[in-house]
Amino acid sequence: MGAKTKFESAELVVLLAGNPNSGKSSLFNWMAGAHQHVGNYPGVTVEKKSAKLVRDGIRVELVDLPGVYSLLAASPEEAIARDEILSGNAGVVVQVLDATNLERNLHLTAQLTEMGVPVVYALNMSDEAEASGLKFDLELMAGLLGGPVVPTNGSNGDGVEGLLAAALLVAAGGQTCTGRVYYGADLECGIAAVAEQFEGDDAVSARRRAVALLDGVPDPHAPAAAKEIAARETARLEKRGGRPVDVQIAEARYGFALGAATEAMQAEAHHVRRDRTLRLDNLLLHRVWGLPIFIFLMWGVFNLVFALGEPPMQWIEAGLGGLSGWLLSVWPAGAAPLLQSLLVDGVIGGVGGVISFLPNILLLFLAIAILEDTGYMARVAFLMDRVMHKMGLHGKSFIPMLIGLGCTVPAILATRMLENKRDRFTTILVTPFVSCGARMTIYALLIPAFFAPQWRGWVLWGIYMAGIAVAIGVARVLRGTLFRGARAPFVMELPPYRLPTLRSVGIHMWDRAWMYLQKAGTVILAISVVLWALGTFPRRPEFSRDFAAAIEQAATPEESAALEAARQAETLAHTAIGRMGKWLEPAIRPLGFDWRVGTALVGAFAAKEVFVAQMGIVFSLGSADEESDSLRQTLRKNYTPLQGLAMMLFCLLSAPCLATIAVTKRETNSWGWAIGMLLGMTAVAWVVTFAVVRLGWWLGWGVG
């Protein structure tokens, strides 16, 4: 085979390009098998999938490009796809075409034909197209598109080997795509005039750069003469055509797509698939019933994720508890107590906090993968776009915010469904304001402690509404300042409904779960160890009394537990965390808080649930939980309802847990955004809580 000689000493790079929902990732999974690697492109959070394999003695690097509709570089995904194709590293580009939506997919083909690279076309989902009565003239299509066309099926892997063989053959020949868009006499004249100015480029590159200049795409390396002539030709073409040049270019490309699809495709039963999709859309996109159906489905997803995730979370926690117990039982008495504490409280405790999220992560992405692969998630964004745009967000932002009611970590991971960076970062930064399940332990402690039964439901509802209201306000501010700019156009194709495959959703689910454990988990573990050190050092040299003797002489287990808790409280006050509470007191005193609340807030930074246990230790009540009546009674004696409300508001709006900070860094690829979110949320929490406390004081409620 000719290709064997050409590539025997080097890798052949095969790029997979295509629209979202074209089945590109499914084909990649079949071709890559167990060899795939997942990461991010350098400097951005766009996911990069690649795999190295050997076919017919040829070493192949397979790269799954981000799914895009265009190569105009209006988004990071488009820029990455374009730059990878133009880098010169690719031996061949495989464009995946959705056979059931051929015309829409061929708009990207129109741009690929100008790139000057060998192209092979995978006519994917051809079985679904045939079931709908569609037939294709593959030879005619190959002539129109300028490259071989191979029917494939991403659901079962049919045609994958033939596709790889065709890609190797085309790459060995080195023949570029022979397809070409004809832009009409006037535009072709203008393109030729601009292309003549790129003297150092070959004909294909000069034409591509000329079209891009006329299309309004900046080219900082273009000669001044090319820019000048492009401006002149633009004015001439717009005057003659009566509309912008970029519109004329787009029309020509869509004309190419329509013509190629019409020529190559014959339909024997036009209505079968369309009727089924329309019937479902008439129900799911109904202007009255569409939103309630969506809310019900998401309610089901939300409950299933956290209900089904609870037992395995308990098993994991029990296993880690057993591991800690075993380690304590085999550890020699009195030997290296600090190392013992580090392993049990720092390492095992920190890793446990990460791993306990794993069942929720797996179930969440399983649900999202199923909803995406069926085509329903596109309908969700369509339904919610109008509501979310009033917040300055995209319709897709609603899904992560809804997930955030359960846990902020998977909610931030779910922002990957947002293509636009401004929308995605805004959603990441405001989602932690939505009250997560971990904060419920704080509400369960404080609401019964300070509010009568008839008011408890309303207070809880008010807390959740306050979080949503603040999220809306902050989103509007961010979109008007840091993320100012035109909103991403809501161009969302509604793909046909289809049954997802187990292989596709399984890989989708596991990839993200493994990435979470591998990346965010290491960061969380490191910070957990730091918090252990802050809560352990400096050691207290002496106590206010001989607690060891007092505990031995205690008359009842309750008295012994109270003495042990008092010793823990004195120990805590002497540690770095305790001192932080004292140091924070001047800043939190205007909020009605004292150093004891400050200490609990520092501990709650690791996880919001820690707030309850920390308050129990501070008040010498031993191991407290959200159902501890003694702690509620003590809080009621030391604070007022206004202070209790202030605590809940501050815990709702202030710095999120370590896991959220870590995953924010992971998803934004920047500690700057993660630290900025931490400081920004804390500032918002301080301002809102201060305003509520001042208002309450003015109304005569008092702060104690």
N, C-alpha and C positions, 0 to 999 in steps of 0.2 A: 504493500500500500504506500502511495506517494507520501502521505502525511507522516508515515513512520520515520522517513529520512529527515524531513523538515523539522520535526519537533523532538527527535530522540534525545537531544542534549538540553532542551529547555521546556518550560511549561507552556502549554497552550491555554490562554485565558479565554473562557467562554462566558459572556455576559448574558444574563436573562433580563429582558426588559418587557414591560407591559403595563396595562392599566390595572388599578386596583380591581379586585373581584374577577380577574381574568383567569384565575387558576394557576398563576405563575408560581406561587409558593408551593402548591401541591406538586407541580412538576419538579421543582427544585428538590423537594423532599424525596421523591422517587429516584431522581438521578443521584442525589448526594448520599442517601441512605444514612448510615451511622457516622459518616465522615464529616458532617457539617460542623461549622464553628460559628458562634454567634457573638457579636460585639457591636461596637459603635464606630462609625467613621471618625477619624481624628478631628477633634474640635467641635463636633456636633453630636446630638443625641439621636440621630437617625440610625436605625438598626442596620447592621451589616451582617449578611449571612454569606458564608463561603464554604467551599469544600474542595479537597484535593483527592483526586482519584486517578486511576490508570485505565485507559481503554486502548486495546490493540497496541500495547507497548508505548502509548503516548501518555505522558504525565499531563493531567488536565486540572486547571484551577477553575472551578465553577463559582461564579459570583451572582448572587440574587440582588439585582438593583432595586431600589425603592420603587414601589408602584406609583406611576405618574400618568397623567393625561397628556402632558405637553413637555417639551424640552426647552421652553423659553426661560428657564431659570428664575421663575417668579417665587420659588420656595426653595429651601435647602435640599429637599428631595429631588427637585428638577435639576438643580445645579449639580448635585452629585451624579445623577444619571448622565447628564450631558458631558460632564468632565471625564467620567470614566470611559464613555464611548469615544471621546476625542483624544484620550491620553496616548493613544498609539500602542497601548499594552494589549488590547483585545485582539485575538485572532479572528473572532467571529462574534456577532451579536445574534442572539436568538430572541425574536419578539414573539411573545405568547399572545395569541388572538383568541378572544372569546367568540366561538362560532355562533353563539346565539345572539350576539350583539356586534356583528362584524363591522358595520359602518362606523360605530362609535370608536372601535379599536383602531380603525385604519387612519384616523386623524393623527395618531402618533406615528404610524407608518409613513405618512407624508413627510414628517420631519426627519425620520430615520433615513429616508432615501437621500437626504442631502448631506449626510455625515461622512460619506466616503469610506464606509467600512463594509465588509462582507456581512450579509444578513440572511438568516434562515428563519422561516416562519413556522411556529407550532400552532396549528389550527385546533385549539383545545376545546373540550366539551363537545366534540363533534358528535358523540352519541346522543347528547341532549338535542342538538340541532336536528339530527336525523329523525329523532322521535317526534319533533315538531313539524316534520315534513320538509325540512330544508336539505337541499343537495348542492354540492359544490363541484365546479370544474377545476380540479387542482392544477392541471397543466396550464389552463388559461390564467388562473390566479397567480401562479409562479411567474408567468410572463409579465403580467401587469405590475406585480410588486417587485420584481427584479431579484428574486431568490427562491429557492425550493420551498415548498409548502408540505409539511408533514402532519397528518391527522394524529391527534393525541387525546388521551383521556386521563385527566389528573386524578380521578376517583379510584382508578384501578391500575394505573401505570401503563396502559396500552399505548404503544407508539413511542415510548421513551427511548428505547435502545435505537430505534430507527432515527429518532431526532438527533441523538448524539452522533450517530454515524454520519448523518447528513452534515452536521456542524463540522466534524473533523474533515470531511471531504471538501467542503467549501473553504475552510481555513487553509487546507493544503494548497488549494488552487490560488488563493490570494486574490480572488476576483471580487471587486467591490459591487455593491448593490447597483443594478442597472435600471431600477425603477426611478421615475422622476416626475415631479409635479410640474405641470405646465400652467404658468400664471397668467397667460393671456398676452397678446402682442404688446400692449403698453407697458405692463409690468416687466415683461422679459427684456424689453429695451432698456428700462431703468436698471434692472439687475445687471445687465451686461455692462452698462456705463460705469457702475460702481465697481464691479468685479475687476475691470481693467486696471484699477488703481492698486490692487494687491499684487504687485509685481513679483514678490518673493514666494507667493503661494502657487500651488498647483491649481488646475482649473476647478476641481471639485471644491477645494477649500475656499478659493476665491469666491465662487458662487454662493457657498453657504454663508460666508461672512457678509457678502453683499445683501443677501436676503435678510439676515439678522439685523443689519443696520437699517434697512428700510422698514423692518418690523418694529423698530424702536428699541432693540436690545443694545445696551451700551457695549462698545468695544474699545477699551482704553488703548489698545495697541494698533488700532487702525491708523493708516496714514491720514494726515490732515486733508489731503486731496480727496480721499475716499469719503470722509465725513462731509466735506463741502459739497461734493457731487450728490451724496445721499440726501442732503438737505434740499438741494435744488430739485432733484428728481421727486422727492416727497411732495414738495409744493406743486410740481407739475402734475403728478399723478392724482393728487387729491382734488386739484382744480378740474381735471378732466373726468375723474371718476365720480366726483360729488360725494365722497365719503373718505374717511381716514385710510391710509395705506395699510395699516395693520388689519383693518377690517377686510380690505380687498385680498390680502394674503390669506387670511383665515378662510374667506369664502372659497378661494381657489383650493385650499387644502381639503375643505369639506366636500368640495366638488370632486376632487380626486377620490376621496373616501367613498362617496356615494356612487360614483361611476364604477370603481373597482368592485364594490360590493354588489351592485346591480348586475354587472357583467358576469361575475363568478358564481353568483348564488341564484338558485332556482327554488321557489317555494311551492310545494304541492298542497300544504295545509297551513295557510297563513294564520288562521284564527285560533288554532288549538291552544298553543302556549300563551298567546296574548290574552285569550279569554280567561284562562285560569288565573293569570297574574292580575288582570283587571278585577275579577270577582273578589280576590283576596284584598286588593287595594281598596275596593269600594267599602270594605268593612274596616280594615286596619287603618286606613287614612280618612275615615269618615270624620267630618268636622264636629260631630257630636260624640260619637262612640269611640273614635280613634284614641283620644287621650285617656279616657277611662280604661280602655283595654290595655294600653301601654302601662298605665299605673298599676293595674292588676298584675300584669306579667312581671314588672320589675319588683313589685311587692313579693311575688312568688320567688323570683331569683334571689332577692335580698334575704328572705327568710330561709330559703334552702341553703344558701352559702353559709350562713352563720349557724343554722340549726344542724345541718349535716356536718359542719366543721367542728362543732362543739365536742362530740365524743372523741374524735382523733386528737383534738387539742388536749383533752383531759388525759388521754393515753400517753401522749408525749410528755405532758407535765408530770404524770405519775412515774413514767420511766426515768425522767431526769431527777425526780425526787428520790426514786430508788437508788439511782447512781450516786446521788449526794449522800444518802444514808449509808450505802455500802462503803463509800470512801471514808466517811466518819467512823464507821465500825472497825475498819482495818487500819486506820491511822493510829500510830503509836501514841499513847496518852502523853500529852505535854510536849510532843515533838513538833517543832516548827509550826506553831499555831497560826502565824501570819500566812505562811504558804498554804496551810489548810484552808484558811478563810479565803485566800485569793482563788484557789481552785473551786471551792464549793460556792462561794457567794459571787465571785467575780466572773470566772470562766464558765462554769456550768450554768450559773444563773443568767449570765449574759447571753450565752448561746441558746439557752432555753427560751428566753424572750423572743429570739429571732425564729427559732424552729417552730414555736407554738403558732406563729402566723401561717406556716406552710399549708395546712389544710384549707384555710380560707383563700390563700393565693391560688391553689390548684382549682378549687371549686369555682372561684370567681372567673378565672380565665377560661375554664371549661364552659361556663355559661355564656361568657362574651363570645367565645369562638363559635358556639352553636348559633347564637343570635346573628353574628356577622355572616357566617357561612350560609345560613338560610336566606339571607337578603333582608332580614327584618330590621337590623340595626340602622340601615340607610333610611328606612321609613321613620325610625325614632327621631333621628336628627331633623328630618323634614317636619315632623309634628312639632318639635320643641324649638325650632329655630326662631320663630317670632317672639316667643316668650324670652328666650335667652338673649336675643339681640337688645331687648330693653335693658339688660344688665351690661351690655357691651361685650357679650360673649357669643360664641358660636353655638348652634343648636346641639352639637355633639358634647358640649361642656356639661350638659345636664346629667349625662350618665355617670361620670366620675363624682359629681357632687352628690348624687343619690347614693352611690356606693359609700361615700364618706360618712353617711349616717351610721354605718356599721363599723368601718375602720378606715382611717385616713391613708394608711400605707397602700393597700390595694387600690384605693381611689386615685392616688397620684400615679400609680403604675398604669391605671386605665386611661390616663390622659394621652397615652400613645396613639389613641385613635384620632387625635386632632392633628391635622396636617400642618396647619399654620402655626408658626412659632409664637407669635403674639398671643393667639388664643390659648395655646397650650400652656405657656408660662403664666398667663393670667389665671387660668384655671388651677394650676398647681399652687399658686400663691394664695388663692382665696378659699380653696377647698378645706383647709384645716379649720376655718371658722365654723364650718358645719359640725355640729356636735357629734362626736363619735361614740361608740358603745363604751369605751373605757371611761369616759367622763360620767357615765351613768352611776358608777359606784360613788362618786362624789355627791351627785344629786340625791342618791338614795340615803346618804348619811345626813346631808344638811337640810333637805326639805322637811323631813319629819321632825328634825330637831327644832326648827324655827317656825313652822307654819302649821296652822290647824288643818285637820283632814279635808274640810270643804275647799281649801285653797290649794292643796298640794298638786292636783291635776292641772290647774290653771298656771301655777308657777312653773311646773315642768314644761308645759306647752309654751309658755312665755320665754323660757330659756332657749328652747330650740328655735323659736321664731326670731329671737334676738340674734342668734348665730347666723341665720339665713339673711336677715336684714343687713347685718354688718358685712357679710360676704358680698351682697349686692352693691352696697355703698363703696366698698374697697375696689371691687371690680370696675366700677364706673370711673373711680379716681385713677386706677392703673391704666385703663384704656385711654384716658385723657392726658396722661403724663408719660410714664415710662414706656408704655406700649402704644403710644399715639400712632395713628395711621388708619388708612382705609380698612374697614372690616373686610375679612376674607369673603369673597363672593360665595353665596350659598349655591354652588353648582354641585349637586349631588345626584348622580345617576341612580335610578332605582332598578337594580339588577333583578332578573327573574328569580322567583323562589326556587330553591333546590334543597335537597336533603344533604346535610353535612356528612362527611365520612369520618369514621372513627380515627383513622390515621391522621387526618388533617387536624382535627381538634385535639388529639392526643399530643402531637408534636407542638402545636401552638401553646397548649397548657404547660407542658413540661419545660419548654425553652425558657419561658418567663419565670417559672418557679426556680429553675436552676440558676438563672441570672440573679434572682433575688437573693438566694442563699449565698452565692459566690461573691457578689459585690456588696450589697447592703449589709449582709450578715457580718462580714469582716469589720466594717466600720462600726456597726452597733456593738460588736464584741469589744473592740478597742475602747470605745467610750464607756462601756459598762465597767471595764476594769478601772478606768480613770475615776468613775463615780465611786467604785468600791474603795479606792485609795482615799478619796475625799471624805468618805464616811467612816474611815478607820483611823486616819492620822490627823493631827498628832494624838498619841495615846495619853490618856489622863493618868498622871502619876499618883494622885490620891483623891479620895472621895470625901464627901461631907460627913460620912459615917462608915462604919465597918459593915458593908452590905453582906459580905460572906457570912459573918457571924449572925447577923440579923436573920438572914434567910434560913440558916440552920435552926434557929430558935423559933421560927414562925409557927404559929399554932394551927393555921389552916393553909391549904393549897392556894386559896385566894390571896391570903396575906403574903405568901411566898412569891406569888406572881406579881403582886403590886410592888414588892421590894425589888424584884428583878427588873421590873419596868422602870422604877425610879433610878436604878443604877444605869440602865440603858439611856435614860434621859440625860443624866449628868455626863455620861460618856459622849453622847451626841452633841451636847452643848459645847464640848471641848474640841470636837473635830472640826475639820475645815468646813463641812457642811453647816454645822451649828454656828460657826463663826460667820459664815456667809449670811445666815439668818439674822444675826445681830448686825452685820454690816448693811444688810438690805433694809433694816427697820426704818431708818429715816426716809427712804424712798417710798416705802409702802405704808407708812403711818398715815399719810393723807387719805389713804383708801380705807382706813379703819382697821388695818392689820397690825399685829405686833410681831416680834421676832419669832415666836412660835409658829405662826402662820407662814412667815418667810422661810423657816426651815423646812416646813412641809412642802412649800412650793418648789424649793430647790430639789428635794427628793422626788417630787412629782415630775421633774424634767425627764427622768429616766423612763417613767411610765405614769400616766395619770392616776392609775389605781394606787400608786404608792402614797398619794396624799393622805388617804384614810389611815394607813398603818403608821405613817410618820406623825400624824396628829395624835394617835393613840400613844405612841412612845413619848412624845413631848409632854403629854398630860399624865404620864406615868400610869397608863391603863393597860399596859401589857400588849399582847397581840390583839389589836382591834381590827374589826372589819366593818363593812357598811351596815351591818345589822346590830352593831354594838350599842345597846341601850345606855350603858354607863358612859360611853363617850358622848352620846347625844345629850345626856343630862348635863355633863360637864361643859360641853360647848354652849348649851343654853344658859348656864350660869355665867360664863365668861364673855359671851358675845350677844349682840342683839340680832333680830331678824334682818335688819338692814345690813349688818356686817356679814351675816350668812348669805344674803343675796349677793353682796359684793364678792365674796369668796367664789361663788358659783360663776358669776360673770367673768371674773379674772381667770379662773381655770378654763372656762369656755373659750376665751378670746386670746389668751396668752400663748407663749412659746409652746409648740406641740412637743410630743415625746421624741426620744432619741431616734426611734425607727423612722419617724416622719422626716426629721432633719436629714438622716442618712439617705433615705430614698429620694429626697428632694435634690440632694447633691448628685446622686446617681442619675436622675432624670434630666437635670439641667446641665450636668457636666461641669458644675462650678460650685465651689464652696461659697463664693460671693453671694449667689442667690439663696443658698441654704441659710447662711448667717443673716442675710438681709431679711429673709422671712422671719427668722427667730426674733430679731430686734424689732422689725416692723409690727409683728403681731403683739409683742410685749408692749410696744408703745400704744397701739390701738387699745389693748386691754386696759392699760393704765388710764388713758383719757376717758374711755367709756365708763369704767368703774368709778373714777373720780367724779364724773358728771352725775352718775346715779347717786353716789354717796352725798354729794353736795345738795342735790335735789331733795333727797330724803331728809337731810339735816334741816333744810329750809322748810320742809313740810312738818317738821317737829318730830320725826321718827327717832332721831338720835342715833349715835354710833357707840353707845356704851359709856 
